[in-house]
Amino acid sequence: MCANLKIADKLTSQVINQNICCNCGACVALDTSKKAFMRDDLLPNFSSISKDLPCLAWDSCPGKGINYPELYRKHYGSTPANWLLGHYKNTRTGHSSDATVRNNASSGGIITQTLIHMLDNDIIDYAIVVQQGISHPEKSGVIITNKKEDILKASQSVYIPTPLLQILPKLEEKRYAITCTPEQAAALRWLQHSDHEQAQKIKYVIGPYTGTAMYPGAIRAFLRSKGIKPDDTITSLKWRAGEWPGYLEISMQSGAVIRSPKFYYNYLIPFYVTQTSLQSIDFTNEFCDLSVGDAWHPQYEKERKGMSVFTTRNQDMETIIKTMIKNNKIQADIIDPKKSLNMHGHMLDFKKRGSFIRNKLRKKIFRKNAPFYHMKPQQIPKSRWIVEVFLLAIFTICHTRIARTIVQLIPEKILGSCFNTARKTWKYLSKPTKRKNLAKLEFREIDNEE
Ligand SMILES: Cc1cc2nc3c(=O)[nH]c(=O)nc-3n(C[C@H](O)[C@H](O)[C@H](O)COP(=O)(O)OP(=O)(O)OC[C@H]3O[C@@H](n4cnc5c(N)ncnc54)[C@H](O)[C@@H]3O)c2cc1C
């Protein structure tokens, strides 16, 4: 079916125009005419001579949905025993032993420290990392580097989409490590298992546990709510500055410096959350060699020092982590995977059940395309469907222009604090429904959408 259709047309009509593109940039990287590019709105642009994209551009597209059971088998040899965590060797909590790395990082600095270790020990030649503000403070970009200073500068999460995989054609005959979000990691693995030459150069894939990202419009909306004029230019932006869990910190040309605690500026999420966040089914970045998240636990939250929870997924990465612990590059303890999953029960449910419900409702009610993953949860309780219908209604209302306009008029101090209280209350109230049967969740393979 793939061979008979113009893949660029198919991607345009069935993914991009349906608003389910994940902005990963893989299709652009596969365009042999080299005329395709990612536009400023982070969507692919195919020119008339790039219309004969290979079938691989369709098969590896995470927007239309990756065939997850097949990818699990190709990459790990089987589907996972633990459907929430994916395949794993060990789960740990820990942090970098280097105070500078730890303090500058999003959580414990595990990703930054691992990349530095791999460069220092000649395990890789280059790291490919994502950084806010490379070409423009409001945008994110990609850096290919072998310098420790650059890795340090790129530490911290970037909560807006970055079309990372478009850089694949630029890779030379070197060994690379890359940091990827889950959809990018899945697309990259698909390319690797399809013997795509450039993708083979990436030897290690490391990535964050990924809950929600926001459209870049969130930044200006936030500034307007703080009374910053539209003509005031941003000079720097950090999503996780300062003491863990960190602040959104934006410096302006006028000299103003705006700071908002992480849990306050999260009020922007319902208004600007990306469609990818709503449709994706992978929270713990299951196709990375090493996946890292915040270790949300009352004890660590009280200490306010960056702490990561991280999962190794193969023996090679397990050995790297053990060496780093032995050489005191990181401090870490193995924890029961159940304990690690408990730190993220809400988000695991959001992805592993919520996304399937949202995708189904998107098709049935809104008559729009949604990704098809060739698998579905065995059973979702009715009460869980009701919770999701309520959530989807909120997201739909919040995404309207009028809601986005109103939210900018309310001072962030009021909104942030109200949102934080509402978030905690919602989490508390929905916890029984959202956690019910979650730990026992199983999936089954399906050939066609049901
Ligand atoms: C969009 C997004 C959503 C997230 N949601 C959650 C969540 O819900 N719960 C949770 O526990 N953790 C979440 N995280 C992960 C968390 O924010 C930290 O990234 C993670 O704990 C790693 O911390 P660290 O201190 O080891 O990373 P650091 O040492 O600070 O290094 C971060 C590395 O990741 C790279 N990077 C940053 N952003 C991106 C990106 N968008 N794409 C690819 N590479 C990137 C940077 O280049 C850097 O090398 C999210 C991260 C992102 C990017």
The ligand as a Tripos MOL2 file, in Angstrom:
@<TRIPOS>MOLECULE
LIG
   53    58     1     0     0
SMALL
NO_CHARGES

@<TRIPOS>ATOM
      1 C1          9.0810   17.7010   27.3230 C.3       1 LIG1
      2 C2          9.5190   17.0530   28.6080 C.ar      1 LIG1
      3 C3          8.5680   16.6040   29.5110 C.ar      1 LIG1
      4 C4          8.9700   15.9740   30.6900 C.ar      1 LIG1
      5 N1          8.0140   15.5060   31.5680 N.ar      1 LIG1
      6 C5          8.4000   14.8900   32.7010 C.ar      1 LIG1
      7 C6          7.4380   14.3910   33.6240 C.ar      1 LIG1
      8 O1          6.2320   14.5110   33.4130 O.2       1 LIG1
      9 N2          7.8800   13.7720   34.7470 N.ar      1 LIG1
     10 C7          9.2250   13.6090   34.9920 C.ar      1 LIG1
     11 O2          9.5790   13.0390   36.0170 O.2       1 LIG1
     12 N3         10.1450   14.0710   34.1430 N.ar      1 LIG1
     13 C8          9.7770   14.7060   33.0110 C.ar      1 LIG1
     14 N4         10.7210   15.1830   32.1470 N.ar      1 LIG1
     15 C9         12.1310   14.8760   32.4300 C.3       1 LIG1
     16 C10        12.7940   15.8460   33.3630 C.3       1 LIG1
     17 O3         12.3670   17.1660   33.0880 O.3       1 LIG1
     18 C11        14.3210   15.7810   33.1890 C.3       1 LIG1
     19 O4         14.6370   15.9850   31.8400 O.3       1 LIG1
     20 C12        14.8860   14.4590   33.5770 C.3       1 LIG1
     21 O5         14.6150   14.2410   34.9200 O.3       1 LIG1
     22 C13        16.3850   14.4070   33.3220 C.3       1 LIG1
     23 O6         17.0140   15.1440   34.2760 O.3       1 LIG1
     24 P1         18.5930   15.2970   34.3410 P.3       1 LIG1
     25 O7         18.8730   16.2360   35.4580 O.co2     1 LIG1
     26 O8         19.2560   13.9910   34.2970 O.co2     1 LIG1
     27 O9         18.8400   16.0140   32.9310 O.3       1 LIG1
     28 P2         19.9420   17.1080   32.6070 P.3       1 LIG1
     29 O10        21.2460   16.6860   33.1380 O.co2     1 LIG1
     30 O11        19.3920   18.4440   32.9610 O.co2     1 LIG1
     31 O12        20.0090   16.9810   31.0270 O.3       1 LIG1
     32 C14        18.8930   17.0920   30.2200 C.3       1 LIG1
     33 C15        19.3360   16.6270   28.8560 C.3       1 LIG1
     34 O13        18.1950   16.3780   28.0700 O.3       1 LIG1
     35 C16        18.2900   17.0880   26.8430 C.3       1 LIG1
     36 N5         16.9500   17.5650   26.5360 N.ar      1 LIG1
     37 C17        16.2530   18.4980   27.2000 C.ar      1 LIG1
     38 N6         15.0680   18.6810   26.6320 N.ar      1 LIG1
     39 C18        15.0120   17.8520   25.5770 C.ar      1 LIG1
     40 C19        14.0300   17.6060   24.6010 C.ar      1 LIG1
     41 N7         12.8850   18.2560   24.5800 N.pl3     1 LIG1
     42 N8         14.2840   16.6910   23.6510 N.ar      1 LIG1
     43 C20        15.4670   16.0180   23.6400 C.ar      1 LIG1
     44 N9         16.4500   16.2280   24.5440 N.ar      1 LIG1
     45 C21        16.2030   17.1360   25.5110 C.ar      1 LIG1
     46 C22        19.2520   18.2310   27.0870 C.3       1 LIG1
     47 O14        19.9390   18.5440   25.9170 O.3       1 LIG1
     48 C23        20.1820   17.6530   28.1430 C.3       1 LIG1
     49 O15        21.2650   17.0030   27.5430 O.3       1 LIG1
     50 C24        10.3460   15.8210   30.9710 C.ar      1 LIG1
     51 C25        11.2990   16.3020   30.0700 C.ar      1 LIG1
     52 C26        10.9060   16.9000   28.8910 C.ar      1 LIG1
     53 C27        11.9490   17.3960   27.9190 C.3       1 LIG1
@<TRIPOS>BOND
     1     1     2 1
     2     2     3 ar
     3     2    52 ar
     4     3     4 ar
     5     4     5 ar
     6     4    50 ar
     7     5     6 ar
     8     6     7 ar
     9     6    13 1
    10     7     8 2
    11     7     9 ar
    12     9    10 ar
    13    10    11 2
    14    10    12 ar
    15    12    13 ar
    16    13    14 ar
    17    14    15 1
    18    14    50 ar
    19    15    16 1
    20    16    17 1
    21    16    18 1
    22    18    19 1
    23    18    20 1
    24    20    21 1
    25    20    22 1
    26    22    23 1
    27    23    24 1
    28    24    25 2
    29    24    26 1
    30    24    27 1
    31    27    28 1
    32    28    29 2
    33    28    30 1
    34    28    31 1
    35    31    32 1
    36    32    33 1
    37    33    34 1
    38    33    48 1
    39    34    35 1
    40    35    36 1
    41    35    46 1
    42    36    37 ar
    43    36    45 ar
    44    37    38 ar
    45    38    39 ar
    46    39    40 ar
    47    39    45 ar
    48    40    41 1
    49    40    42 ar
    50    42    43 ar
    51    43    44 ar
    52    44    45 ar
    53    46    47 1
    54    46    48 1
    55    48    49 1
    56    50    51 ar
    57    51    52 ar
    58    52    53 1
@<TRIPOS>SUBSTRUCTURE
     1 LIG1         1 GROUP 0 **** ****
